[in-house]
């Protein structure tokens, strides 16, 4: 469940840096199958350290509309990304999240839990970074830009990026990890700055548009399900589907403070719909996952811990 580009600051530095070694599939790019498998496993077994046999994962993936071959390929590629580690028990493969992936997922859970809630306090200060990476280190420059976006930054100019949140420590860790030495990070209030407003680093109209499909697709489902219960398999599918769609948003939306946004910014309506749909599906979806575990992986039965969104 990690797409989370701008985690709540203050986590321990070593797990955060180690977690950067994990190449999670990026939302909106790459394999949608891998995204779905990560979302599903992260929802129910993100902190489970035991092994999950591939037959269980493939069976649950079928409820999401994934073929057994597609699910197996996704598992193999996620292992290659260091998201999952793989082992064999006889002729059967089994998987679990790597320790580094679990560290990233823990950050992701915190970020998704608060994203769009409007409850994160803002101190009115901005974080600004200016950097220079030589042309011969183009790959490092792209990795740094990706990390900046992950942290909620946007480019005001080519090598000057800004964020409304205090992520200076996280960013400094990333620069050290990537071997970037030529940079400066500072915090500033917008008052007193001259020239282009920092908020113009983002195209808010483009950010706004990303929520249109989500709101249109899930508002009617939320209204239709009011007070109703779905069969377990359908609840499992819909719950995974809606979270997989939601977790892509923080890649394009930095989660700016509500004070900086129009009052009708659609993030808040999308969040309301998400909570109203996602949480009520929990019990039926978990029952479906547990029944599958009891049949296919008794050792994993009883260990699912579905994610609960705060209202």
C-alpha positions as CSV (number, residue, x, y, z in Angstrom):
1,X,0.0,0.0,0.0
2,X,2.9,2.2,-0.5
3,X,2.7,5.0,-2.9
4,X,3.2,7.4,-0.4
5,X,5.4,10.1,-1.6
6,X,5.4,12.5,1.4
7,X,5.5,10.6,4.7
8,X,4.9,12.1,8.0
9,X,8.3,13.3,9.2
10,X,10.1,12.0,12.2
11,X,10.5,8.3,11.5
12,X,13.8,6.6,12.3
13,X,16.5,7.4,9.8
14,X,18.0,4.0,9.3
15,X,14.8,2.1,8.3
16,X,13.8,5.1,6.0
17,X,17.1,5.0,4.1
18,X,17.2,1.2,3.9
19,X,13.6,1.3,2.6
20,X,14.8,3.3,-0.4
21,X,16.5,0.1,-1.8
22,X,13.0,-1.3,-2.4
23,X,11.7,-0.7,-6.0
24,X,8.0,-0.6,-5.5
25,X,6.0,-0.4,-8.7
26,X,4.9,3.2,-9.2
27,X,1.2,3.9,-9.5
28,X,0.0,5.0,-13.0
29,X,3.2,3.5,-14.5
30,X,4.4,-0.1,-14.9
31,X,2.3,-3.2,-14.3
32,X,-1.2,-2.7,-12.9
33,X,-1.1,-6.3,-11.9
34,X,1.9,-5.7,-9.6
35,X,0.1,-2.7,-8.1
36,X,-3.0,-4.8,-7.3
37,X,-0.9,-7.6,-5.7
38,X,1.0,-5.2,-3.5
39,X,-2.2,-3.4,-2.5
40,X,-3.9,-6.7,-1.6
41,X,-1.0,-8.2,0.4
42,X,-0.3,-4.9,2.1
43,X,-3.9,-4.6,3.3
44,X,-4.0,-7.9,5.0
45,X,-0.5,-9.2,5.7
46,X,1.8,-6.1,5.5
47,X,3.5,-6.9,8.9
48,X,3.2,-10.7,8.8
49,X,6.6,-12.3,8.8
50,X,5.5,-15.8,8.0
51,X,5.4,-17.2,4.5
52,X,2.4,-17.0,2.2
53,X,2.2,-19.8,-0.4
54,X,1.8,-18.7,-3.9
55,X,-1.4,-20.8,-4.2
56,X,-3.1,-18.6,-1.6
57,X,-2.0,-15.4,-3.3
58,X,-2.9,-16.6,-6.8
59,X,-6.4,-17.7,-5.5
60,X,-7.1,-14.3,-3.9
61,X,-5.7,-12.5,-7.0
62,X,-8.3,-14.4,-9.1
63,X,-11.0,-12.5,-7.1
64,X,-9.4,-9.3,-8.5
65,X,-9.7,-10.5,-12.0
66,X,-6.1,-11.6,-12.4
67,X,-5.2,-14.9,-14.1
68,X,-3.0,-17.3,-12.4
69,X,-0.2,-16.7,-14.9
70,X,-0.4,-12.9,-14.5
71,X,-0.4,-13.2,-10.7
72,X,2.6,-15.6,-10.7
73,X,4.5,-13.3,-13.0
74,X,3.7,-10.3,-10.8
75,X,5.0,-12.2,-7.7
76,X,8.2,-13.1,-9.5
77,X,8.8,-9.5,-10.6
78,X,8.0,-8.1,-7.2
79,X,10.7,-10.5,-5.8
80,X,13.1,-9.1,-8.4
81,X,12.3,-5.6,-7.1
82,X,13.1,-6.6,-3.5
83,X,9.5,-5.9,-2.5
84,X,8.9,-9.6,-1.8
85,X,11.3,-12.4,-0.8
86,X,10.8,-15.8,-2.2
87,X,11.4,-19.3,-0.8
88,X,10.4,-22.8,-1.8
89,X,8.8,-25.5,0.2
90,X,9.0,-28.6,-1.9
91,X,7.6,-27.8,-5.3
92,X,5.6,-24.8,-4.0
93,X,6.8,-21.2,-4.0
94,X,6.0,-18.9,-1.1
95,X,6.5,-15.2,-0.5
96,X,6.5,-12.5,2.2
97,X,7.5,-8.8,2.3
98,X,11.1,-8.1,2.7
99,X,12.0,-6.2,5.9
100,X,12.8,-3.1,3.8
101,X,9.5,-3.3,2.1
102,X,7.7,-3.6,5.5
103,X,9.5,-0.4,6.6
104,X,8.3,1.4,3.5
105,X,4.8,0.0,4.0
106,X,4.7,1.3,7.5
107,X,5.4,4.8,6.2
108,X,2.7,4.3,3.6
109,X,0.1,3.3,6.1
110,X,0.7,6.4,8.1
111,X,0.6,8.6,5.1
112,X,-2.5,7.1,3.5
113,X,-4.3,7.2,6.9
114,X,-3.9,11.0,7.0
115,X,-3.9,11.9,3.3
116,X,-6.9,14.1,2.5
117,X,-8.1,14.4,6.1
118,X,-7.0,18.0,6.5
119,X,-5.9,17.3,10.0
120,X,-2.1,17.7,9.6
121,X,-1.1,21.0,11.1
122,X,0.9,23.4,9.0
123,X,3.4,25.9,10.4
124,X,3.3,28.3,7.4
125,X,6.8,27.4,6.5
126,X,8.1,26.0,3.2
127,X,11.1,23.7,2.5
128,X,13.2,24.7,-0.4
129,X,16.1,22.7,-2.0
130,X,18.5,23.8,-4.7
131,X,20.8,21.2,-6.2
132,X,23.2,20.4,-9.0
133,X,23.9,17.0,-10.4
134,X,26.5,16.6,-13.2
135,X,25.2,15.5,-16.6
136,X,27.3,12.4,-16.4
137,X,25.2,11.4,-13.3
138,X,21.9,11.6,-15.1
139,X,20.6,8.4,-13.4
140,X,21.3,9.9,-10.0
141,X,19.5,13.1,-11.0
142,X,16.4,11.2,-12.0
143,X,16.5,9.2,-8.8
144,X,16.8,12.4,-6.8
145,X,13.9,13.9,-8.7
146,X,11.8,10.8,-8.1
147,X,12.6,11.0,-4.4
148,X,11.8,14.7,-4.2
149,X,8.4,13.9,-5.7
150,X,8.0,11.1,-3.2
151,X,8.5,13.6,-0.4
152,X,5.9,16.0,-1.8
153,X,8.2,18.4,-3.6
154,X,7.6,20.1,-7.0
155,X,10.0,22.0,-9.2
156,X,9.6,25.7,-9.0
157,X,12.5,25.8,-11.5
158,X,14.6,23.0,-12.9
159,X,16.8,22.5,-9.9
160,X,14.9,24.4,-7.3
161,X,12.1,22.3,-5.7
162,X,9.7,23.3,-2.9
163,X,7.5,21.6,-0.4
164,X,5.0,23.0,2.1
165,X,6.1,20.4,4.7
166,X,9.2,20.0,6.9
167,X,10.9,17.1,5.2
168,X,14.4,18.5,5.3
169,X,15.8,15.6,7.4
170,X,14.3,13.0,5.0
171,X,15.6,14.9,2.0
172,X,19.1,15.2,3.5
173,X,19.2,11.5,4.2
174,X,18.2,10.9,0.5
175,X,21.0,13.1,-0.8
176,X,23.5,11.3,1.3
177,X,22.2,7.9,0.2
178,X,22.3,8.9,-3.5
179,X,25.8,10.5,-3.2
180,X,24.5,14.0,-4.0
181,X,26.8,16.5,-2.4
182,X,26.1,19.8,-4.2
183,X,22.8,21.0,-2.6
184,X,21.3,23.4,-0.1
185,X,18.1,22.9,1.9
186,X,16.4,25.7,3.8
187,X,13.1,26.6,5.4
188,X,11.4,29.9,4.7
189,X,8.0,31.7,5.0
190,X,6.4,32.9,1.8
191,X,6.1,36.4,3.2
192,X,9.0,38.5,2.1
193,X,9.9,36.4,-0.9
194,X,9.8,38.2,-4.3
195,X,8.9,36.9,-7.7
196,X,7.0,33.7,-8.5
197,X,4.7,32.4,-5.7
198,X,5.9,29.0,-4.4
199,X,2.4,27.5,-4.8
200,X,2.8,27.9,-8.6
201,X,5.2,24.9,-8.5
202,X,2.0,22.8,-8.8
203,X,-0.6,22.8,-11.5
204,X,-3.7,22.6,-9.2
205,X,-6.1,22.3,-12.1
206,X,-4.2,19.1,-13.2
207,X,-4.1,17.8,-9.7
208,X,-7.9,18.5,-9.4
209,X,-8.7,16.5,-12.5
210,X,-7.2,13.3,-11.2
211,X,-10.0,12.9,-8.7
212,X,-12.9,13.3,-11.3
213,X,-12.9,9.6,-12.3
214,X,-12.6,8.3,-8.7
215,X,-15.5,10.4,-7.5
216,X,-17.7,9.5,-10.4
217,X,-16.8,5.8,-10.2
218,X,-17.2,5.3,-6.5
219,X,-19.8,7.9,-5.3
220,X,-22.7,5.8,-6.7
221,X,-21.3,2.6,-5.3
222,X,-21.0,4.2,-1.9
223,X,-24.6,5.4,-2.0
224,X,-25.8,2.0,-3.3
225,X,-24.1,0.2,-0.5
226,X,-25.4,2.3,2.3
227,X,-26.6,-0.2,4.9
228,X,-26.1,-3.1,2.5
229,X,-23.6,-6.0,2.7
230,X,-21.8,-7.6,-0.2
231,X,-20.8,-11.2,-0.7
232,X,-17.3,-11.8,0.6
233,X,-15.5,-12.1,-2.7
234,X,-17.2,-9.0,-4.0
235,X,-16.3,-7.1,-0.9
236,X,-12.7,-8.2,-1.1
237,X,-12.5,-7.2,-4.7
238,X,-14.1,-3.8,-4.3
239,X,-12.1,-2.9,-1.2
240,X,-8.8,-3.8,-2.9
241,X,-9.8,-1.9,-6.1
242,X,-10.8,1.3,-4.3
243,X,-7.5,1.4,-2.3
244,X,-5.4,0.6,-5.4
245,X,-7.0,3.6,-7.1
246,X,-6.6,5.8,-4.0
247,X,-3.0,5.1,-3.3
248,X,-2.0,6.5,-6.7
249,X,-3.1,10.0,-5.8
250,X,-0.2,11.1,-3.6
251,X,2.2,10.7,-6.5
252,X,0.5,13.7,-8.2
253,X,-1.0,15.5,-5.2
254,X,1.5,16.6,-2.6
255,X,-1.1,16.9,0.1
256,X,-0.9,20.6,0.4
257,X,-2.2,22.3,3.5
258,X,-6.0,23.1,3.3
259,X,-5.1,26.7,3.9
260,X,-3.5,26.8,0.5
261,X,-6.3,25.1,-1.4
262,X,-9.7,26.2,-2.8
263,X,-12.6,25.3,-0.5
264,X,-14.1,23.0,-3.2
265,X,-10.9,21.1,-3.9
266,X,-12.1,17.6,-4.7
267,X,-9.5,15.7,-2.6
268,X,-11.7,16.1,0.4
269,X,-14.8,14.7,-1.3
270,X,-12.8,11.8,-2.7
271,X,-11.5,11.1,0.8
272,X,-15.1,11.1,2.2
273,X,-16.1,8.6,-0.4
274,X,-13.1,6.4,0.2
275,X,-13.7,6.2,4.0
276,X,-17.5,5.6,3.5
277,X,-16.8,2.7,1.1
278,X,-13.6,1.1,2.3
279,X,-14.1,0.7,6.0
280,X,-17.6,-0.9,5.9
281,X,-16.3,-3.6,3.5
282,X,-13.7,-4.7,6.0
283,X,-15.4,-7.6,7.9
284,X,-16.8,-9.3,4.8
285,X,-13.5,-8.9,2.9
286,X,-11.5,-10.2,5.8
287,X,-13.7,-13.2,6.2
288,X,-13.2,-14.1,2.5
289,X,-9.4,-13.8,2.9
290,X,-9.4,-15.8,6.1
291,X,-11.5,-18.6,4.5
292,X,-9.0,-18.8,1.7
293,X,-6.1,-18.9,4.1
294,X,-7.8,-21.7,6.1
295,X,-8.1,-23.8,3.0
296,X,-4.8,-23.1,1.3
297,X,-2.4,-21.9,4.0
298,X,-3.6,-22.9,7.5
299,X,-0.3,-21.5,9.0
300,X,-1.3,-18.0,7.8
301,X,-4.9,-18.2,9.0
302,X,-5.8,-15.8,11.7
303,X,-2.8,-13.5,10.9
304,X,-4.5,-11.0,8.6
305,X,-4.8,-7.5,9.9
306,X,-6.8,-5.4,7.4
307,X,-6.0,-1.7,7.3
308,X,-8.6,0.7,8.8
309,X,-8.9,4.3,7.6
310,X,-9.4,7.0,10.1
311,X,-12.5,9.1,9.3
